[in-house]
Amino acid sequence: MSEPDYQKQAQDFYGKAPVIILGSGASAAHGMSGMGALSKYLVAHTDLFDLSVAELEAWSKFRQILADGIGLESALHQVAVSEALTARIIKATWTLINSEDIQTFLKSLQNKEMFPLSRLLEHMFRSSLKIINIVTTNYDRLAEYACDQGRIHHFTGFTHGFFRQLATSNEIMSSRRVNIWKVHGSLDWFQSPLDDTVALANICGIPENYEPQIVTPGTHKYQKTHLEPFRSIINNADQAINAATSYLCIGYGFNDEHIQPKLIVKCLRHHTPITIITYQLSEPAKKLILDSKAQNYLAIERGATDDQSTVYSSLVKDPLIVEKNIWSLEGYLSLIM
């Protein structure tokens, strides 16, 4: 496979107006903590004051599983964590990710070129597109910041303003809009004292009597996502995935049951084109896309250095080594623009 072949494939898939799937790798590119760093932070900073003996035993078991080299999500699935301890894990998670998110926002105020996603969205809107859908498992607001930097309206399921309430998409009218479906919640979502969910713009701490509405890994994850606003957000994400004629996955590891079942069905049964760009292809990505004989795929990961890429394509059997960075979003843009 030559360079024009994979570049033409990238352009063909992009020309079908892809739904964008953002994973943790998209945020890691901006210095946000991944599961490894979050694990260490939780062990060091989760509030254990006044927990029961059973909860402390569960926490000790959780720490030992992590020490044995098991990943955070697997560890939390292996331990029966109480609702009270889960709430403290959520607060510690929120504290770490929110502080990094705010710092990223402040850096973006000094750097107008900080978000390649902003340039991608602007380029997509140079067509006849009126709406772009982003589906993400990330809690952070980097997608929202990218929209703002490109002067693009975005909708996350809430009204506009500083104190935002749940809204339907037809309440927010604009000539062009990015829908950002955050299936695991967002740093600015909170359960209020009235037990509804509201969104509060860029605050540095959790308000009194408010609880962060983010879904952390573990046994409570699936229970919570059956409740609002997650149920509606996931439904909207499902509709976007089902209607898509192409997918662009950025730093997504194919580890989430809320996204990939419908995504994989579309790719394998309906042959919907999929492009994956990432630092390193996860084992689930290789299994679900490469090993399952998807008909239309282009997957690009980092090679031996930042300036080398490994390209996997449904056009050929063997991967191709390319001596330039096309695995990052910045590098991918050079293929399609």
N, C-alpha and C positions, 0 to 999 in steps of 0.2 A: 504493500500500500504506500503510495507516495503522498507527499504533503498536500497536493491539490485534492486528493481523494478525501482525506479526513477533514480538510478545511471545507470542502464543498458539502460534506455530510453535516458538519456543524452548522453551516449556513442554511442548509435545507431544513434541518430540525428547528433551528431558531426562527426561520421564516414562517413556521406554523403557529406562532404566537404562544409560546409555552407557558403553562402554569409553572411558577417558580416554587421549588421546595427548598427551604432553608433549614439546614441542620446546625449542630453545634460547631462544626468546622468553619462555618461562615462567620461565626462570632469569634472563634479562636484566632482568626486572622487579624482581629483587632485587639488581641490580648486578653479576651475574656476567659475566665477559668473554665476548664473542662472538668470531666468527672474525677480525674485524678486529684487535681488541686482542690476541688470541692470536698472530696473525701477527707483530705487532710484538715481542711478548715472545719468541717463538721466535728471531727474527733477533738479538735482543739477548742472549739468555741460553742458547741451546743450546751445550752443551759440545763444542768442536771439537778438543780436545787429542788429539794422537796419531792423528788420522785419516789415511787414505791419501790420496795425491794425487788418485785417482779420486773419493773421497768428498768431498774439498774442492772439486773441480770441480763435482760434483753440487750441493753446497750453494751454491756461487756462482751456478749456473744457477737454482736455486730462489729465491734472493734477488732475482735480476734479474727473474724472472717476477712475483714479488710487486710489485717496484718498477714494473712495467709495468701494474699495476692488476688483475692476475688474482687471484681469490680463493684462499684458502688451500687448500681442497679440490682445486680445479682445478690449482693449482700442484704439489701433491704427487702428483697423478696424471700430470703431465707430466714428472716427473723420476724416474729410476730411483734410488731411495734404498736403500742397503744395509741389512741387518738391524742392523748396529752403529749406523749413523746413525739409523735408525728408533727404536731403543731410547733414544737420547739425546733425540730429539724427544718421545718418550712421557714421559720423565722431566721434561723442561722443562714440558710440558703439565700433567702431574700437579702439579708444584710451584706453578704459577700458580693452577690451578683449586682445588687443595686449600686453599691459603691463603685464598682468597676464600670457600670453603665454610665453613671453620672460623670466619671472622669473621661470616658470616651466622648460623651456629648461636649464637655468643655474643650477637649482637644479639637473636636470638629469645628468649633467656633473660630479657630485659628487656621484651619486648613480646609479650603473649599473643595479640594480634590480628594478628601479622605475616603469617601465611599464609592468604590467602583459600582456598587449596586445602584447608586444614584444615576450614574452615566448609562447603565444598562436600561433602566426604566425610561429615562429621557429618550434613548434611542428607540425603544419599543413604541413609544408614543408618537414618534415621527410618522408612523403608519396611520391607518384608519382606526386603530384600536381606541376604544373609549374606557375599557376596564381591564386591569391586569390583576390576576389573583396570585397572592403569595400565601403559601401554607407553611407554617413553621412550628417546630417543637420548642423554640427558644423563648425564654422569659424576657430577655432584654429587648430594648426598643431601638436597636440599630437599624432595623428596616424602616421604622418610622422616621428616624433621623435622616436616613438616606432620601426618603421622600421629601422631607422638609428642605433638604439641601438642594433638591432638584425642582423646588416650587411645585410639588405634586401633592394634591389632596389625597389623604388616606383615610380608610375606614376600618376600625377594628371591632365593630359591634356596639359602639357607644356614640353618644352625642359629642359635639365639639365643646371645648371649654376647659376650665380648670377642675370643675366638679362635674364629671360626665356620668350619664346614666345610660342604661341599655337602650338601644334603638335598632330599628330595622334599616336595611340599606336604602330603601326608598325614601327615608326621611332626610338623607344627606344627598343633596343634588349638586353635581358639578359636571363640567364638560368632559373631564377625564378623572379617573379615580383608581387608586390601588386599594384593593381589599386585602387586608392582612389578617389571616385566620390563624390565631394563636391557640392551638389545640390544648396546650398545657398551661394556659393562662399567661399573665403578664405582670411585670413588676409594679405596674400602676393599677392593678385590679385589687380591690379589697371588699371583703364582706363587711357591711356597715352594721351599726347597732340595730337597724331595722331588718337585718338578715337578707337584705338584697345586695347585689354586687354593683359597686360604683368604681369609677376610674379617677384617680387623682394624679395630676401632672407633676412630674419630676420632684417628688418630695424626698428628703434625705432620711426620714425615719418613719416608722409605722405609727400612725395616729392612735391615740388612746381609744380603746374599744373597737378597733378595726383589726381584721385578720387578713393577711396576704392571701390572694387567690391564685396560687401557683400549685401545680401538681408535681410533687416530687416522686421519684421512683419508690416502689414498695407496694405493700398489700392494699393500701387505701387508694391507690392510684385509680383503679377502674371504678370503684364505688363513687369517687368524687366526680369523675367525668360523666356520670349519668345524670348529674344535677346541672342546673343552670348556673352560669351562662355557657358552661362547657358543652352541654348537649347541643345547643343551637349553633355554637361555633364549629363543632365537629361536623354537624349536619351541613353547614355551609361549605366547609372544607371538602366534604364528600361530594357535594354537588359540583364544586369547581374541578375536582379530580376526575369525576365521571364525564364532565363535559369537555375536558381538555383534548386537544388534538396533538399535543406535544408536552414534554416535561423537561425542565431544567433543574437538576438537583445540585445544590451548592453546599458542599461540606456535610451532606446528609448520609448517615451511616446505615440506614434501613434497619433500625432497631426499635421502631415504634409501631405497635399494633393499631394505633389510631389512624395511621396514614397508609402504610404499605399494602394492606390487603387489596384495596381497590386499585391502588397504583400498579401492583404486580399483575392483577387480572387484566387491566387495560393493556399493559405491555406484552404479556404473554398470549392472551386470547385475542385481543383486538389489534395487536401489533402497533400500538401507539408509540411513536418515536420518543426515546429518552436519552438525554445527555446528562452525564455525571461528571462533575469536576470536584476534585478533592485532594487533600494532602496525601491521604492513603486510603485506598479502597478497603472498606471493612469486609470481614468474612461474610456477613449476611448479604452485602452488596454483590460480592462475587458469586455467591450461591444463588441468589434470587434473579440476577440479571445475566451474568456471564455463563454460569453453569446450567441455567435453565433454558438456554438457547433462545433468548429473546430475539425477535426478528429484526428490530431496528434500534440499535443502541450505539452510543459513543461514550466511552468512559475514559477519563484522563486522570491520572494520579501523578504525584511528584516522582521523579526518578531518583538517581543517586545524589543529586544536588538540586538546589532551588532552580537552577537554570537547565534542568533536564526534565522531561516528561515521558511517561509511558502511556501509550494510546492503545486502547482496546476497542475494536470496532466490529460490528456485525458484518462488515464487508469482507473481512479477512479472518483467517484462522489464528494467526500468530500476532502477538502485540508488537507495536512499533516503538522504538526509542527515538525521541525527538530532542535535539540539543537546544531547547529553549523552553521557557516557562509558558506553558499553555494550560497548566493544571489549576492555577489560581484564577479568581474571577477577573483580575486585572489582565492576566495572560489570555484568558478565554476571549475577552473583548477584542483582542488583536485578531482573532479568527473570524469574527462576525461583523466587524465594523470596517 
